[in-house]
Amino acid sequence: MTDASLGAAVRGAVDLSSLRNKPAPNAAAPTAGAGSFVMDVTDATFGQAMELSRTVPVVVDLWAEWCGPCKQLSPVLEKVVTEHAGRLVLAKVDVDANPQISQAFRAQSIPMVVALVAGQPVPLFNGAVPEQQVREVFAQLLQLAAQHGVTGSVGEPAEEGAEPAEPPLPPLHAEAHDAIEAGDYARAIAAYEKAIAENPRDADARAGLGQVRLLDRVQGVDLEAARAAAAADARDVAAQLVVADLDVAGGHVADGFDRLLELFQELPGDERAAVRERLLELFGVIGDGDPRVVRARSRLASMLF
């Protein structure tokens, strides 16, 4: 890896969007090697490695038990990563047991070593390379990560059986969280908007922004008055948006989506923009993988095309 631009490094490389989702509740967390900064990662837990890469660069070692060069390279990677004392983390991926990760990185041969910086893939090298070359590549990786604000570190892994510590929030995310705790939604919105301006790919900031905007909109709303206004005029866009927000915030997600979809269908084309924008924002709040979002998005698409 010689290019100092994260965008250039990953242009046309891989699409990890299918691996971004948080692992299922019963999925095992990545396990760190004793006394090192090494963890075994699976298809189910890869999302955690991506989140960690927003704090510290994560080196991904794609290997297999039958691969001789992998057995030569892996100890070198572990040694050099450990010497960096938490400024790098090594994520080991058995390609035979984790085909989704292998396919996402388009691994044609192994060993293959890539990195994750702020959730984005950065190609490093293929094949077993000398230790000095590994050191040089990792030095470049740290420089690239610093240019993109990824300058954190992790502590020594906890003793076996202890709960792993969560990585710290990025500064702007932490500011937004503190503002939400204080009920200062305007400050939280500003923090998330700044985070997105600095990194338009920051999916967590976009989700957080949608959530805090929703909280801000429903704060202090009179539920009975809002529902009465919406019932009085089924095509009153402002009134219907308020009740849809209240539905989603109150956990009646499908009801909120249905209300806006029915309104969208009834409105002429030049009056639909606000409803579509609100639907898309609420989809982001709930999450693209939620079945209610999938159904609602499908209905919206059928109305548009």
TATAHU-V147393 format. One record per backbone hydrogen bond with DSSP energy under -1.0 kcal/mol. NH is the residue of the N-H (numbers start at 0). CO is the residue of the C=O. If there is no record, write none. Layout:
nh->(NH	NH)
co->(CO	CO)
This chain:
nh->(8	9	12	18	19	26	32	35	38	39	40	45	47	49	50	51	52	53	54	55	57	58	59	60	61	62	66	70	71	72	73	76	77	78	79	80	81	82	83	84	86	88	89	90	91	92	94	97	101	102	103	104	106	111	112	113	114	115	116	117	119	121	123	124	126	133	134	135	136	137	138	139	140	141	142	143	144	145	146	148	149	150	151	153	161	173	174	175	176	177	178	179	180	181	182	183	184	187	188	189	190	191	192	193	194	195	196	197	198	201	202	205	206	207	208	209	210	211	212	213	214	215	216	217	218	220	225	226	227	228	229	230	231	235	236	239	240	241	242	243	244	245	246	247	248	249	250	251	252	255	256	257	258	259	260	261	262	263	264	265	266	270	271	275	276	277	278	279	280	281	282	283	284	285	286	289	293	294	295	296	297	298	299	300	301	302	303	304)
co->(4	5	9	15	16	23	37	32	89	30	91	41	44	45	46	47	48	50	51	51	115	88	113	90	111	92	63	66	67	68	69	72	73	74	75	76	77	78	80	81	83	56	36	58	38	60	62	93	97	98	99	100	101	61	124	59	121	57	119	52	116	114	112	112	110	129	130	131	132	133	134	135	136	137	138	139	140	141	142	145	144	148	54	85	158	169	170	171	172	173	174	175	176	177	179	178	182	183	184	185	186	187	188	189	190	191	192	193	194	198	200	201	202	203	204	205	206	207	208	209	210	211	212	213	214	217	221	222	223	224	225	226	227	232	234	235	236	237	238	239	240	241	242	243	244	245	247	246	250	251	252	253	254	255	256	257	258	259	260	261	262	267	268	271	272	273	274	275	276	277	278	279	280	281	282	286	289	290	291	292	293	294	295	296	297	298	299	300)
